[in-house]
Amino acid sequence: MAQEFSGPASHVETPDPSRPSGSAPAGRPVVAFDFDGTLTVKDSFTAFLKWRAGPARYALGLARLVPAAAAYLVHRDRGRIKAAAVKEFLHGVSHDELEADARRFAKTQAARLLRPDALATWRKWRAEPVTLVIVTASPELLVGAFAEDLGAYTVLGTQLSYDADNRVMGAFSGPNCRGAEKVVRLKEVFGQDMVLKAAYGDTSGDTEMIAMAEIKGYRVFTGKP
């Protein structure tokens, strides 16, 4: 059964999502939040693509993605259809431009996307001696802007692939950060013996991460902005 955190506020961490992997505060357990559907009310990547493209370009892009959507009904690989969307909407965009757009998106859309009850639980955990991270299947670059504003230690997400000119290639540089891959990424950063104090998620893509946590938060957030 899902559990909610209700512990006392005893310590305030000063997180820094720019710190390198492996430099987490020694001895602190980890608290992991999925992003889309957990901290947010809907998929942030789809919302970002629509926001960035504008209505006409977004509609055209969706039409072009029909073959990829039809193929998904057969292969059921979320990573493949997400990569197709990256290629359609972001191919050739420079890293710096995309990062700047992601920051603007987070600043202007956070109030419409973030769940108030999820934020309340996040803030309670920030008052505890834990390391707060976001683990998401959405592109790391996009969610990083939200993570920084929330004061997360870091964000672990799906990583875009760039060419020699640092422009989006329309593919990923690693696996889709979903399902078992979330556990892989957490252990890469925090070690095989990491302690996952709590984990929150809302889909089958969070099952493995939640299973290894002491406090298992599955679909506990329902608030809307």
C-alpha positions in Angstrom: 0.0 0.0 0.0 1.3 3.5 -0.8 2.6 5.4 2.1 2.8 9.2 2.7 5.7 10.9 4.4 4.8 12.7 7.5 8.0 13.0 9.4 9.2 16.1 11.3 11.3 18.8 9.7 14.8 18.4 11.2 17.4 19.5 8.6 17.5 21.6 5.5 19.8 20.5 2.7 21.2 22.9 0.2 21.0 20.9 -3.0 22.9 21.7 -6.2 21.7 19.8 -9.3 24.9 20.8 -11.1 27.1 18.7 -8.8 28.8 15.8 -10.6 27.5 12.2 -10.2 29.0 10.3 -7.3 29.4 13.4 -5.0 26.2 12.9 -3.1 26.3 13.7 0.6 27.8 10.7 2.4 25.5 8.6 4.4 22.3 10.3 3.3 19.4 8.1 2.0 17.9 9.0 -1.4 14.3 10.1 -2.1 13.3 9.7 -5.7 10.4 11.3 -7.5 9.2 10.5 -11.0 8.3 13.6 -12.9 5.5 13.3 -15.5 2.2 12.4 -13.8 3.8 12.4 -10.4 5.2 15.9 -9.8 3.2 17.1 -12.8 -0.4 16.7 -14.0 0.6 15.7 -17.5 3.5 14.7 -19.8 6.0 17.6 -19.7 7.8 16.6 -22.9 4.7 16.6 -25.0 3.7 19.9 -23.4 7.1 21.4 -24.2 7.1 20.3 -27.8 3.6 21.9 -28.3 4.6 25.1 -26.5 7.9 25.4 -28.4 6.5 24.6 -31.9 3.2 26.5 -31.8 -0.2 25.2 -32.9 0.4 25.0 -36.7 3.9 23.4 -36.5 2.8 21.0 -33.8 -0.2 19.8 -35.8 2.0 19.3 -38.8 4.5 17.4 -36.7 1.8 15.1 -35.3 0.6 14.3 -38.8 4.1 13.3 -39.8 4.4 11.1 -36.7 1.3 9.0 -37.7 3.5 6.2 -39.1 5.6 6.1 -35.9 2.4 6.0 -33.9 1.1 3.1 -36.0 4.3 1.2 -35.5 4.1 1.7 -31.8 0.9 -0.3 -31.7 3.1 -3.2 -32.8 6.4 -2.8 -31.0 5.1 -1.0 -27.9 8.5 0.6 -27.4 8.0 4.1 -25.8 11.6 5.0 -26.4 11.2 4.6 -30.2 8.2 6.8 -30.5 9.8 9.4 -28.2 12.9 9.4 -30.4 10.7 9.9 -33.5 9.2 13.0 -31.8 12.6 14.3 -31.0 13.7 13.9 -34.6 10.5 15.6 -35.9 10.5 18.6 -33.6 14.1 19.1 -32.3 16.5 17.8 -35.0 19.2 20.3 -35.6 18.4 22.5 -32.6 21.6 23.6 -30.7 22.1 22.4 -27.1 22.3 26.0 -25.9 19.1 27.1 -27.7 17.2 24.0 -26.4 18.5 24.6 -22.8 17.3 28.2 -23.0 13.9 27.2 -24.2 13.7 24.6 -21.5 14.4 27.2 -18.9 11.7 29.6 -20.3 9.3 26.7 -20.4 9.9 25.8 -16.8 9.6 29.4 -15.6 6.3 30.1 -17.5 4.6 26.8 -17.2 5.5 25.3 -13.8 2.5 26.8 -12.1 0.2 25.1 -14.6 2.0 21.7 -14.5 3.2 21.0 -10.9 0.8 19.2 -8.5 0.4 21.1 -5.2 0.2 18.0 -3.1 3.4 16.6 -4.7 5.2 19.8 -4.1 4.1 19.8 -0.4 5.6 16.3 0.0 8.7 17.4 -1.8 9.2 20.3 0.5 8.7 18.1 3.6 11.5 15.8 2.4 13.7 18.8 1.7 13.5 19.5 5.4 15.0 16.0 6.1 18.6 14.8 5.8 18.0 13.1 2.5 19.2 13.5 -1.1 16.2 14.5 -3.4 16.4 13.4 -7.0 14.1 13.3 -10.0 14.2 10.2 -12.1 12.3 10.5 -15.4 11.8 9.1 -18.9 11.6 12.7 -20.2 14.7 14.3 -21.6 17.1 15.2 -18.9 17.7 18.6 -20.4 14.1 19.6 -20.2 13.4 18.4 -16.6 16.7 19.8 -15.4 15.2 23.3 -15.5 12.4 22.2 -13.2 14.8 20.3 -11.0 17.0 23.3 -10.5 14.1 25.5 -9.4 12.9 22.8 -7.1 16.3 22.4 -5.5 16.8 18.8 -6.5 20.3 17.3 -6.0 20.1 16.1 -9.6 17.8 14.8 -12.3 18.3 11.4 -14.0 16.5 11.3 -17.3 16.7 10.2 -20.9 19.7 11.8 -22.6 19.6 13.4 -26.0 22.3 12.7 -28.6 24.2 15.6 -30.2 26.4 15.9 -33.2 29.9 17.4 -33.5 28.3 20.9 -33.6 26.3 20.2 -30.4 23.0 20.0 -32.3 20.3 17.5 -31.5 20.6 14.4 -33.8 17.1 13.2 -33.3 18.0 10.2 -31.1 19.1 9.3 -27.6 22.6 8.7 -26.3 21.4 5.9 -24.0 18.4 3.9 -23.0 15.0 5.4 -22.3 15.0 6.1 -18.6 12.0 4.0 -17.7 11.3 0.8 -15.8 14.5 -1.1 -14.7 16.6 1.6 -16.3 15.6 4.0 -13.5 17.2 1.6 -10.9 20.3 1.3 -13.1 20.7 5.0 -13.3 20.2 5.5 -9.5 22.8 2.9 -8.7 25.3 4.4 -11.2 25.1 7.6 -9.3 24.6 6.5 -5.7 26.2 3.1 -5.6 25.0 -0.5 -5.5 24.4 -0.3 -1.8 22.4 2.9 -1.9 19.5 3.3 0.5 16.3 4.5 -1.2 14.2 5.9 1.6 11.2 6.7 -0.6 10.1 6.6 -4.2 7.1 8.2 -5.9 5.7 7.3 -9.3 2.4 6.8 -11.2 3.0 4.2 -14.0 4.4 0.8 -14.7 7.6 2.6 -15.7 8.2 3.3 -12.0 7.5 -0.2 -10.6 11.1 -1.3 -10.2 12.2 2.0 -8.6 9.3 2.0 -6.1 9.8 -1.7 -5.3 13.3 -1.0 -3.9 12.1 1.9 -1.7 11.3 1.8 2.0 8.3 4.1 1.5 6.5 3.2 -1.7 4.5 6.0 -3.1 2.4 4.8 -6.0 -0.2 7.3 -7.4 -0.4 9.1 -4.1 -0.6 12.6 -5.7 -3.9 13.8 -7.3 -3.8 17.5 -6.8 -4.2 19.9 -9.7 -2.8 23.5 -10.0 
